[in-house]
Amino acid sequence: MRHLLAVLACTLLLGSAPASAASLNGMGQAIFGNAFNFSKTNLENTPVGAIQVGKLKVVLQTTKLKDVQKAFGGTLQRDGDGSARADWLCYSAEGSTVWFISNALGGFEFVMMVAAEAGKPNKACDPAPAELTTPNFGIPGLGAATAELKATFGAASGSKISYRADRPGGYSNVAQYIGYMLKGGKVAGIGVGETSVPTEH
């Protein structure tokens, strides 16, 4: 178990190199980088299944960036090298910005993280097409109050909140992590990601 936690800690930190991925900004950078502390599990079950974004159903570690691009268009962006590299698509409109991100563990192909942030249009992202909606993660999202997070997860405090749940798999365990940024007691940013950790056989 200690070995598994050590491996997990390393894999969760693979994306933590803000200087190398400077053009990945906002909540996209927060969930890709080291803005949150996901070192300990604090949820019994992984709460996020498929993420509905307009007509597209996104499943972490299964849906590909090219599937997102086919559905919504946009320009695939890339920055960084090696384990610090991020590949992503992002879309912005008045009111919110959405990121779909892959990293080394996703082969720079599979969506490993999805993030959304409330606010003015992000000039670093493509204009959001009409058919792209704010992601429905199946948990409290943008605009949700702290009380909703407490009701869903059992605990919530501060302006930066982290949750993590691990589930067993066949040849790998899966860590699902959720990061919230709050302003004025309301969710201003949310990011959800997954990473697989090989198990010992």
C-alpha positions in Angstrom: 0.0 0.0 0.0 2.8 2.4 0.8 4.4 1.6 -2.6 1.1 2.3 -4.3 0.7 5.7 -2.5 4.3 6.6 -3.4 3.7 5.8 -7.1 0.4 7.7 -7.0 2.0 10.8 -5.5 4.6 10.7 -8.3 2.0 10.3 -11.0 -0.2 13.1 -9.7 2.8 15.4 -9.7 3.7 14.6 -13.3 1.8 17.6 -14.5 3.0 20.0 -11.8 5.3 22.3 -13.8 3.6 25.7 -14.2 6.7 27.3 -15.7 6.8 24.8 -18.5 3.2 25.1 -19.4 2.8 28.9 -19.1 0.2 29.2 -21.8 -2.1 26.8 -20.1 -3.8 29.2 -17.7 -6.8 29.6 -15.4 -8.5 26.6 -14.0 -6.9 24.5 -16.7 -3.5 25.2 -15.3 -4.8 24.8 -11.7 -5.9 21.2 -12.3 -2.9 20.3 -14.5 -0.4 21.8 -12.1 0.1 21.8 -8.4 -2.6 24.2 -7.2 -4.4 21.5 -5.2 -3.3 19.0 -2.7 -4.5 15.5 -3.8 -2.0 13.5 -1.6 -4.8 11.9 0.5 -8.0 10.2 -0.3 -11.0 11.9 1.4 -13.9 10.3 -0.5 -15.0 6.7 -0.4 -16.3 6.5 -4.0 -15.4 8.2 -7.2 -18.3 10.7 -7.8 -17.8 11.6 -11.4 -18.7 9.3 -14.2 -19.3 10.6 -17.7 -19.1 14.4 -18.1 -21.8 15.8 -20.4 -20.7 18.7 -22.5 -23.5 19.7 -24.9 -24.0 16.7 -27.3 -20.7 15.1 -26.2 -20.3 12.6 -23.4 -16.7 12.8 -22.1 -15.3 9.8 -20.2 -11.9 10.5 -18.6 -9.1 8.3 -19.9 -11.3 7.0 -22.7 -12.5 10.0 -24.8 -9.8 11.4 -27.0 -8.9 15.0 -27.7 -9.7 14.4 -31.3 -13.2 13.4 -30.3 -13.7 16.7 -28.6 -12.2 18.6 -31.6 -14.6 16.7 -33.9 -17.6 17.8 -31.9 -16.6 21.4 -31.2 -13.8 22.3 -33.6 -11.0 24.4 -32.1 -7.2 24.4 -32.1 -5.2 21.8 -30.3 -2.6 23.5 -28.1 0.6 22.2 -26.6 3.2 23.4 -24.2 6.0 21.9 -22.1 8.2 18.8 -22.5 8.2 15.3 -21.2 6.2 14.8 -18.1 5.6 18.6 -17.9 3.9 18.6 -21.3 0.2 19.4 -21.7 -1.9 19.1 -24.8 -5.4 20.7 -24.6 -8.4 22.2 -26.3 -10.1 25.1 -24.6 -13.2 27.1 -25.5 -14.4 30.4 -24.1 -17.6 32.5 -24.2 -19.0 35.3 -22.1 -19.5 33.7 -18.7 -17.2 30.7 -18.8 -14.2 28.8 -20.2 -13.8 25.1 -20.6 -10.6 23.0 -20.9 -10.0 19.4 -22.1 -6.5 18.3 -21.2 -4.2 15.4 -21.8 -0.8 14.7 -20.3 2.0 12.1 -20.5 -0.2 9.5 -18.7 -2.9 10.0 -21.4 -0.4 9.7 -24.2 -1.2 13.3 -25.0 -4.2 11.8 -26.7 -6.8 10.8 -24.1 -8.7 13.4 -22.0 -7.3 13.1 -18.5 -8.7 16.3 -17.1 -11.7 18.6 -17.7 -12.0 22.1 -16.1 -14.4 24.9 -16.2 -14.1 28.5 -14.9 -16.6 31.3 -14.6 -15.6 34.8 -15.8 -14.9 36.9 -18.9 -13.8 35.2 -22.2 -10.3 33.8 -22.1 -8.3 35.2 -25.1 -6.0 32.1 -25.1 -8.9 29.9 -26.0 -11.1 29.4 -29.1 -14.6 31.0 -29.1 -17.0 28.4 -27.8 -19.5 27.1 -30.4 -23.2 27.4 -29.6 -23.5 23.6 -29.1 -20.8 23.6 -26.3 -22.4 23.9 -22.9 -20.8 24.2 -19.4 -19.8 20.7 -18.4 -22.2 18.7 -16.3 -19.9 16.7 -14.0 -22.8 15.1 -12.1 -21.6 17.0 -8.9 -21.9 20.7 -7.9 -20.5 22.9 -10.6 -20.0 26.5 -11.4 -22.0 28.8 -9.2 -22.7 26.1 -6.5 -22.6 27.3 -2.9 -20.3 25.9 -0.2 -23.3 24.3 1.4 -23.9 22.2 -1.7 -20.4 20.9 -1.6 -20.9 20.0 2.1 -24.1 18.2 1.3 -22.5 16.3 -1.6 -19.0 15.5 -0.1 -19.5 15.8 3.6 -17.0 18.6 4.1 -16.0 21.8 2.4 -14.0 24.8 3.8 -11.9 27.6 2.4 -11.5 29.0 -1.1 -9.6 26.1 -2.5 -11.0 22.6 -1.9 -9.6 19.2 -2.9 -11.2 15.8 -3.1 -9.8 12.5 -4.1 -11.2 9.0 -4.3 -9.4 5.8 -5.4 -11.0 2.8 -7.0 -9.5 -0.6 -7.8 -9.1 -1.7 -11.4 -7.9 -4.9 -13.2 -4.3 -4.0 -13.9 -4.4 -0.5 -12.3 -6.0 1.5 -9.6 -7.6 4.7 -10.6 -7.3 7.9 -8.6 -10.0 10.5 -9.3 -9.4 14.0 -8.1 -11.6 17.1 -8.0 -10.5 20.7 -7.3 -12.7 23.6 -6.6 -11.9 27.3 -6.5 -14.4 29.4 -4.6 -15.1 33.2 -4.6 -17.6 34.8 -2.3 -18.8 31.3 -1.2 -19.6 30.2 -4.7 -17.7 27.9 -7.1 -15.8 29.9 -9.6 -13.7 27.1 -11.0 -13.9 23.3 -11.0 -11.4 20.7 -12.4 -11.8 16.9 -12.5 -9.1 14.5 -13.4 -8.1 10.8 -13.3 -4.8 8.9 -13.3 -4.2 5.2 -13.4 -1.6 3.6 -11.1 -0.3 0.1 -12.0 -0.9 -2.5 -9.3 1.5 -5.1 -8.2 0.8 -8.7 -9.3 
